[in-house]
Amino acid sequence: MASTQTKQRISIKSLAPRVYKAILALDAVAGEGLEPPLKELVRVRASQLNGCVYCIDAHSSDARNGGEAEQRLYALPAWREAPYYTERERAALELTDSMTLLSESHVPDGVYERAASHFSEEELAQLMSLILTINGCNRIGVATRLQPGS
């Protein structure tokens, strides 16, 4: 099978260092107060939906290093059918899917209400900030063809 891997394009880190630093600073605070395993599930899930191989690689590794079970990572694309996630995680993943695929769903009231029933207002604000941040990182990773392991 022929490789379809492409070369990395420009480097935001090198060419827009202030933007890159601001993104890192946002990433450092987005999701504050949420449990680390939940944060990594959200990051991996959004990255899967966006097709960001760099972020899938990085956050899957971070999740594993944080003790996440391989089974839960492998089942993440089918989280709705898999029995491995708590109701709180399911609410976060549903919101992640909806916010990531924003043009398809515009975050229906039911999705928001389910998330609000499992997260305090402060936690919900942090969760939404985390989803926003990983989606921004994914867009840079995909557009620049950021290579995993780089």
N, C-alpha and C positions, 0 to 999 in steps of 0.2 A: 504494500500500500504506500503510495506516495505521500510525503509529508506536505501538509498545507500550512505549516508554521510560517509566519511572516516575521520580518525584522521589526524591532521596535522603531517607532517614529521619533518624534521630538521628546525631549526630557523636560517636563514641567519643573522638576526639581532644579535643573540647571538654568533654564531659560526664564522662569518666573519664580525665583526663590522665595520672595515674600509671600506669594500666593501659596506655594508649597508649605511654607512654615505655618501660615494661617490655617490651612487644611489640617495639618498635624495637630495644631493647638485645638481646633474644633473637635477633631477625633478624640483627643485626650479627655475632653469634658463631656462629650455626647454620651448619654447613657449612664451618667453618674448615679449611683444609688441602685442600679439594677445589678442582678447577680451576673457574674462573669460568664457562666455557661450560656445563659439566655442571650447575652450580648453577642457571643460568637455564633450561636445558632442564627440569629437575625442577620449578622454580617454574611455568613455563608449563604443563607437562603436568598438574600437580595442579590448577591454576586452570582448565584446560579441563574436566577431569572434574567440578569443582565448579560450573562455570558462573559464575565470578567475572570479569565483564568488566573490572572495574577492574584486577585483577591480571594478566589476560591482556594487556591493553594495556600496563601498566607494565613487565612482565617481558619481553614481546616487544621492546619498545623498548630495554630494557637489554641484551638479547641482541644485537640489531642493532648497538647502539653499541659492544658488545664484539667485534664482528667476525663474529657468527654469520651463516651463509648463510641467505638467505630460504627456499631450497629445504628446508633442514632444519626450519625453523619451520613451513612450510606442511605438511610431511609428518608432523609430530609426532602428530596424532590417529591416524595409521596407522603408528606407529613399528615395529610388529612386522613389517609387510610391506615397509617402506622400506629401501633398502640404504645409507642415509646415516649410520648410527650405529655406533659401535664396540661391541664386546662389553661393555666396561665401562659405556658409556652405556645399552645395552640392559638390563643388570642393574639399573642405577639406575632406569631408567624402569619396569621390571617391579615393583620394590619400591615405587616411587611409586604405581603403579596399585593395587597390593595394599593398601598402607597407607591410601590415600585412599578406596578402596572397602572398607574394613575389614569392614563387616558382611556383605559378599558372600563374602570369601575367608579372613579371619582370618590372613593372611600364611602361606600353606602352607610347609612345610619346604623344598620345592624352590625356591621364590622366595627364601627367606632364604639357602639354601645357594649359589645362583647369585650372589647379591650378595656373600656372604662370600668367594667364590672370586675376586672382582675387587677387593675392598676390604680393607684391613687392618682389624683390630678398631676402631682409633681412627677410621679413615675411615668405617667402617660406622656407628659411633655418631654421627659428624657428619652423615652422610647421613640417618639416621633423624631426627635433630634438625631438619635442614633441612625434611624432609617434614612433620614435626609442625608446624613454624612456619608454613609456607606454607598448610597446611590450616587452621590457626587464623585466619590473616589472611583466607583465602577465606571462612570462615564469617562473619567480621565484615563483609567487603565485600558478601557476598550479602545478609545479614540487614539491613544498613543501606542497601542499594542504592547503594553508593559508586559515583560516576560516573567513567568514564574521563576522564583529563585533569585531574581535580580535585586 
